[in-house]
Amino acid sequence: MLIHFYKYQGAGNDFILVDNRDNAVNHQNPGLIARLCDRRFGIGGDGMMFLQNLEGYDFEMVYYNADGQPSSMCGNGGRCIVAFAKHLGIIDTETNFLAVDGPHYAKISASGDWVSLQMIDVDTIKRDNGAYVLNTGSPHYITLADNLKDKNVYQEGRAIRNNDTYRKEGININFVEPSGDGYFVRTYERGVEDETFACGTGVTAVALAMAKHNNQTGHINTPIKALGGDLNIHFDYDGQKFESIFLEGPAVRVFEGEVEID
């Protein structure tokens, strides 16, 4: 079977996207997804998404990690699928769609390459020694670091992700360093099991955790620098709950093509 695919990236976080509104592709196939996401033997990507019809929404986002397993929410993936929906003519400048963690609202620029995605509200941040642990659609571990550009994120992130506390369910590990009026962030992602160039739910978690760390309240705007580019998060925090959380950044179509699948 020949399928048409598109490759998108959001701040270097890259994804394979397929228009599956006709349900032609049976994507419950971990081996196939993992092969297509492989950077040497497939198309290559941090994950794969299928855009599908769903009554009451503009579309449904079905996301798989690069290991072929169904994933929790992917923020940069969410922004890329919004850009994809605009490219397909499904939406214009605003959308409401459903992802694994619930409904999402998003706005997209007229040019179609800048997306502001509303994330789920957050009311719980836990501590693990000096780190912060929270869920922004995916679970995240946030720890401050010095000399972050030289840190072995793969080695240190993998060790935390696979320790006794997190080994079974997995968690994404974010290392954070203040930079200008925001933060520099590097992330080890579960499912990819490696450092990625950016993580949307991760930088969102960082922005919330740092607001709590710094005892900030009100409307807060937090610029984030990831390896793959610049992102921005803004939200409201009353000291108890984070609301109106938006993840903003680029979402760019890189190329499209066809691939034969079994």
Disulfide bonds with the S-S distance in Angstrom:
none
